[in-house]
Amino acid sequence: NSGGTASSIGGSLGFRHKIDKNTTLSGGLSYLRSRFEGATRLDNYIRANLEWSKTISRTFRAVVGYKHSERQSNEVGADMEENSLTVYLRGTF
């Protein structure tokens, strides 16, 4: 069984771009590498996201977002991958 994390190193970057006065595109990418205390386990975490946002009126905004995350591990059965798509309409009153 792997103990607590002994050391981690990583980095991230992101962007936000205003397409026009009502539309924004933003995103990010991150990476983290973790070694575990008392074990030979090594995990690599990769995360990425992209979001499009459109102001429809003074009250409403529409957003579409995509997120991807994965863990790549040298321990059998510890790999994981997750994807999500979110669509919502936000109202501020």
Disulfide bonds with the S-S distance in Angstrom:
none
